[in-house]
């Protein structure tokens, strides 16, 4: 299970060194192949290839003429690229996504159970300030048992 947050850096070549806490879970369970993409270009989602293949199976079972499914596929493919982690634990982030999400220098790597999400640290902290969990949000979450 991928959980928590680790701060990391994207180097000048666009490589992210996976934080050791996440790498120690991912490598033995999933290996070193990934699909890196985004839903809206605000952050990168790093899926172990096995996890992304399961997501693709779900998309395949949905109607290809359903507009929402088409929109999702287009977004995932536009920002997406296959990546292989090198022996130093680094993954190359696609230049298009790296530029769009401003993934350079300091980033926050968040565990999202079965994938990682990478945010420009300053942008993420600003988003947390701008849109914190409200009392209404907490009430709605309580209905889900949280």
Secondary structure, 3 states (H helix, E strand, C coil): CECCEEEEEECCCCEEECCHHHHHHHHHHHCCEEEEECCCCCCEEEEEHHHHHHHHHHHHHCCCCCHHHHHHHHHHHHHCEEEECCCCCEEECCHHHHHHCCCCEEEEEEECECEEEEEEHHHHHHHHHHCCCCHHHHHHHHHCCC
